[in-house]
């Protein structure tokens, strides 16, 4: 049984939320793989993670290199797990199908995209049996509130 967290992005964009969640994942000693909906967005997020904050360093890589198994955070557009991650993130319309093989799934979706919201509802129904599923929504201040 995996823990599945749905994050409904409304106030703060993915670029502000993802680095913080990845930092918390690494603080717990876990590796992460981030599945991204398109190669273009994967490259953009990869560049962003190097520069999102001046006073931090988030070790990561974009898949397709010999060093993939060594990366604490690996960005990919596939459903593979080359770095043996315990946590899998889904962003930019990448939708989780199964939690098998992971301790935790983190699904971030835009509340401003009706198609993404519809996909999240389907994923919720598919992942609820056999997993611990929670739903988090941003309030006006951008803070997270557990809603389900």
Residue frames as qw, qx, qy, qz and C-alpha x, y, z in Angstrom:
[[0.000, 0.891, 0.455, 0.000, 0.00, 0.00, 0.00],
 [0.430, 0.204, 0.023, 0.879, 1.36, 3.40, -1.01],
 [0.035, -0.689, -0.360, 0.628, 0.57, 6.88, 0.18],
 [0.336, 0.463, 0.505, 0.646, -0.89, 8.95, -2.67],
 [0.105, -0.604, -0.279, 0.739, -1.05, 12.73, -2.32],
 [0.324, 0.668, 0.499, 0.448, -3.10, 14.86, -4.72],
 [0.241, -0.466, -0.129, 0.842, -2.02, 18.52, -4.80],
 [0.292, 0.778, 0.525, 0.184, -4.56, 20.85, -6.42],
 [0.395, -0.142, 0.047, 0.906, -2.58, 23.89, -7.61],
 [0.103, 0.840, 0.517, 0.130, -4.61, 27.09, -7.58],
 [0.173, -0.973, -0.018, 0.153, -2.67, 29.97, -6.02],
 [0.259, -0.721, 0.556, 0.322, 0.98, 29.10, -6.61],
 [0.728, 0.510, -0.359, -0.285, 2.38, 27.63, -9.82],
 [0.988, -0.008, -0.096, 0.119, 4.11, 24.29, -10.19],
 [0.573, 0.526, -0.307, 0.549, 7.49, 26.03, -10.43],
 [0.217, -0.627, 0.386, -0.641, 7.03, 27.39, -6.89],
 [0.836, -0.328, 0.203, -0.389, 5.62, 24.20, -5.34],
 [0.950, 0.201, -0.231, 0.057, 7.65, 21.37, -6.90],
 [0.434, 0.523, -0.541, 0.495, 11.11, 22.42, -5.62],
 [0.393, -0.482, 0.469, -0.627, 9.84, 22.65, -2.04],
 [0.935, -0.097, 0.120, -0.318, 8.23, 19.22, -2.20],
 [0.835, 0.370, -0.349, 0.209, 11.38, 17.73, -3.72],
 [0.104, 0.585, -0.561, 0.576, 13.51, 19.29, -0.96],
 [0.663, -0.354, 0.390, -0.532, 11.26, 17.71, 1.69],
 [0.977, 0.144, -0.111, -0.116, 11.51, 14.36, -0.08],
 [0.625, 0.475, -0.477, 0.397, 15.31, 14.48, -0.03],
 [0.230, -0.567, 0.495, -0.617, 15.31, 15.56, 3.64],
 [0.863, -0.208, 0.257, -0.382, 13.52, 12.29, 4.42],
 [0.376, -0.432, 0.796, 0.198, 16.28, 10.35, 2.70],
 [0.716, 0.413, 0.558, -0.073, 14.15, 9.32, -0.27],
 [0.209, -0.119, 0.578, 0.780, 14.99, 9.43, -3.95],
 [0.468, 0.589, 0.375, -0.541, 12.43, 10.93, -6.33],
 [0.286, 0.143, 0.684, 0.656, 11.52, 10.51, -9.95],
 [0.284, 0.535, 0.230, -0.762, 9.42, 13.24, -11.56],
 [0.391, 0.341, 0.759, 0.392, 7.30, 12.20, -14.52],
 [0.112, 0.513, -0.002, -0.851, 6.54, 15.18, -16.76],
 [0.648, 0.535, 0.458, -0.288, 3.98, 15.38, -19.54],
 [0.674, 0.733, 0.028, 0.088, 6.31, 16.52, -22.36],
 [0.781, 0.030, -0.036, 0.623, 10.03, 16.67, -23.20],
 [0.191, 0.644, 0.036, 0.740, 9.87, 20.46, -23.59],
 [0.523, -0.755, 0.001, -0.396, 8.45, 20.93, -20.09],
 [0.910, -0.302, -0.073, 0.276, 10.99, 18.43, -18.71],
 [0.602, 0.288, -0.041, 0.744, 13.83, 20.56, -20.08],
 [0.105, -0.710, -0.028, -0.695, 12.24, 23.76, -18.76],
 [0.733, -0.652, -0.038, -0.192, 11.72, 22.31, -15.27],
 [0.876, -0.072, -0.097, 0.467, 15.23, 20.88, -15.26],
 [0.362, 0.462, -0.065, 0.807, 16.67, 24.35, -15.94],
 [0.391, -0.722, -0.075, -0.566, 14.34, 25.89, -13.34],
 [0.858, -0.481, -0.167, 0.063, 15.47, 23.50, -10.58],
 [0.697, 0.093, -0.146, 0.696, 19.05, 24.80, -10.95],
 [0.189, 0.286, -0.029, 0.939, 18.01, 28.43, -10.50],
 [0.353, -0.678, -0.560, -0.318, 14.75, 28.55, -8.51],
 [0.480, -0.876, -0.050, -0.009, 16.49, 29.94, -5.42],
 [0.336, 0.785, -0.435, 0.285, 19.94, 31.49, -4.97],
 [0.269, -0.593, 0.649, -0.394, 20.61, 29.95, -1.56],
 [0.832, -0.095, 0.487, -0.248, 19.85, 26.30, -2.31],
 [0.204, 0.415, -0.810, -0.360, 21.05, 23.34, -4.29],
 [0.835, 0.089, 0.362, -0.405, 18.68, 20.62, -5.42],
 [0.165, -0.373, 0.839, 0.360, 20.70, 17.76, -6.95],
 [0.727, 0.413, 0.439, -0.329, 18.89, 16.37, -9.97],
 [0.167, -0.281, 0.710, 0.624, 19.23, 15.26, -13.55],
 [0.685, 0.383, -0.079, -0.614, 17.27, 14.78, -16.75],
 [0.845, -0.056, 0.532, -0.009, 16.96, 11.13, -17.76],
 [0.779, 0.626, -0.021, 0.037, 18.95, 9.61, -20.56],
 [0.144, 0.796, -0.553, 0.197, 22.43, 9.86, -19.00],
 [0.662, 0.130, -0.707, 0.211, 24.77, 7.20, -17.65],
 [0.088, 0.164, -0.617, 0.764, 24.39, 8.83, -14.22],
 [0.562, -0.364, -0.326, -0.667, 20.61, 8.27, -14.02],
 [0.750, -0.332, -0.569, 0.056, 20.89, 5.54, -11.33],
 [0.493, -0.089, -0.420, 0.757, 22.90, 7.92, -9.12],
 [0.087, -0.414, -0.105, -0.900, 20.52, 10.89, -9.24],
 [0.038, 0.219, 0.739, -0.636, 18.61, 11.73, -6.03],
 [0.463, 0.602, 0.347, -0.551, 15.97, 13.44, -8.22],
 [0.276, -0.041, 0.740, 0.612, 15.46, 12.37, -11.81],
 [0.472, 0.490, 0.112, -0.724, 13.18, 14.11, -14.31],
 [0.230, -0.011, 0.899, 0.373, 11.65, 11.92, -17.01],
 [0.550, 0.177, -0.155, -0.802, 8.84, 11.67, -19.53],
 [0.561, 0.055, -0.798, -0.211, 8.65, 7.86, -19.23],
 [0.774, -0.496, -0.035, -0.392, 7.14, 5.54, -16.65],
 [0.786, 0.154, -0.486, 0.351, 10.56, 4.04, -15.79],
 [0.546, -0.832, 0.073, -0.066, 12.32, 4.33, -12.43],
 [0.751, 0.462, -0.331, 0.336, 16.03, 4.38, -13.35],
 [0.102, 0.568, -0.523, 0.627, 17.20, 5.86, -10.04],
 [0.461, -0.221, -0.832, 0.212, 15.27, 3.42, -7.81],
 [0.178, -0.329, 0.174, -0.911, 13.11, 6.21, -6.37],
 [0.050, -0.305, -0.875, 0.373, 10.74, 5.60, -3.47],
 [0.215, 0.657, 0.385, -0.611, 8.65, 8.64, -4.41],
 [0.324, 0.284, 0.620, 0.656, 7.18, 9.40, -7.82],
 [0.154, 0.539, 0.198, -0.804, 5.87, 12.84, -8.76],
 [0.368, 0.487, 0.688, 0.392, 3.46, 13.44, -11.65],
 [0.008, -0.638, -0.107, 0.762, 3.29, 16.93, -13.17],
 [0.223, 0.469, -0.378, -0.767, 2.18, 18.73, -16.32],
 [0.790, 0.223, -0.124, -0.558, -0.53, 16.27, -17.32],
 [0.388, 0.210, -0.895, 0.060, 1.45, 13.13, -16.51],
 [0.716, -0.338, 0.036, -0.610, -1.19, 11.01, -14.76],
 [0.209, -0.340, 0.893, -0.209, -0.51, 8.19, -12.28],
 [0.714, 0.016, -0.523, -0.464, -1.92, 4.81, -13.23],
 [0.874, -0.277, -0.393, 0.068, -0.56, 2.68, -10.38],
 [0.309, -0.853, 0.353, -0.229, 1.33, 3.13, -7.12],
 [0.988, -0.094, 0.015, 0.119, 3.05, -0.23, -7.39],
 [0.774, 0.218, -0.131, 0.580, 6.71, -0.13, -6.42],
 [0.138, 0.539, -0.157, 0.815, 6.57, 3.23, -4.59],
 [0.244, -0.327, -0.685, 0.604, 6.14, 4.33, -0.99],
 [0.114, 0.676, 0.331, -0.649, 4.54, 7.57, -2.12],
 [0.349, 0.477, 0.519, 0.618, 3.02, 9.17, -5.22],
 [0.038, -0.586, -0.224, 0.778, 2.63, 12.92, -5.46],
 [0.324, 0.520, 0.639, 0.466, 0.26, 14.14, -8.16],
 [0.057, -0.501, -0.132, 0.854, 0.27, 17.88, -8.84],
 [0.260, 0.496, 0.688, 0.461, -2.41, 19.25, -11.14],
 [0.022, 0.045, 0.025, 0.998, -3.63, 22.68, -12.14],
 [0.176, 0.536, 0.713, -0.416, -7.02, 23.79, -10.89],
 [0.249, 0.622, -0.077, -0.739, -7.13, 26.23, -13.82],
 [0.258, 0.274, -0.780, -0.500, -7.14, 23.43, -16.40],
 [0.784, -0.029, 0.183, -0.593, -10.51, 21.63, -16.61],
 [0.844, 0.274, -0.449, -0.108, -8.95, 18.65, -18.41],
 [0.310, 0.363, -0.741, 0.471, -6.32, 18.26, -15.68],
 [0.457, -0.193, 0.500, -0.710, -9.04, 18.37, -13.00],
 [0.887, 0.118, -0.092, -0.437, -11.03, 15.69, -14.85],
 [0.688, 0.345, -0.621, 0.150, -7.90, 13.51, -15.12],
 [0.017, -0.350, 0.697, -0.626, -7.28, 13.97, -11.39],
 [0.714, -0.102, 0.268, -0.639, -10.80, 12.77, -10.59],
 [0.906, 0.220, -0.313, -0.179, -10.26, 9.63, -12.68],
 [0.464, 0.404, -0.681, 0.398, -6.87, 9.02, -11.05],
 [0.361, -0.339, 0.532, -0.687, -8.44, 9.46, -7.59],
 [0.881, -0.004, 0.093, -0.463, -10.98, 6.74, -8.33],
 [0.838, 0.343, -0.422, 0.037, -8.34, 4.43, -9.80],
 [0.397, 0.417, -0.635, 0.516, -5.80, 4.86, -6.97],
 [0.514, -0.486, 0.283, -0.648, -8.09, 4.90, -3.92],
 [0.969, -0.178, -0.047, -0.164, -8.51, 1.11, -3.65],
 [0.926, -0.013, -0.133, 0.354, -5.48, -0.37, -1.88],
 [0.458, 0.310, -0.180, 0.813, -3.72, 2.94, -1.14],
 [0.237, -0.675, -0.425, 0.555, -3.86, 5.73, 1.43],
 [0.299, 0.510, 0.385, 0.709, -5.08, 8.70, -0.63],
 [0.171, -0.679, -0.363, 0.614, -5.23, 12.35, 0.48],
 [0.324, 0.714, 0.373, 0.496, -6.27, 15.52, -1.29],
 [0.380, -0.493, -0.166, 0.765, -4.56, 18.87, -0.62],
 [0.269, 0.799, 0.391, 0.369, -5.84, 22.22, -1.82],
 [0.370, 0.095, -0.156, 0.911, -4.20, 25.65, -1.69],
 [0.072, -0.808, -0.497, 0.308, -5.90, 28.41, 0.25],
 [0.266, 0.951, 0.114, 0.111, -5.70, 32.11, -0.71],
 [0.291, -0.861, 0.402, 0.112, -2.26, 32.40, 0.94],
 [0.586, 0.533, -0.605, -0.086, -0.90, 29.46, -1.04],
 [0.277, -0.361, 0.822, -0.344, -0.80, 27.25, 2.07],
 [0.431, -0.015, -0.846, -0.314, -1.96, 23.65, 1.86],
 [0.578, -0.157, 0.443, -0.667, -5.12, 22.39, 3.52],
 [0.023, 0.001, 0.994, 0.106, -5.99, 18.72, 3.70],
 [0.537, 0.047, -0.070, -0.839, -9.49, 18.36, 2.25],
 [0.938, -0.005, -0.071, -0.340, -9.87, 14.59, 2.01]]
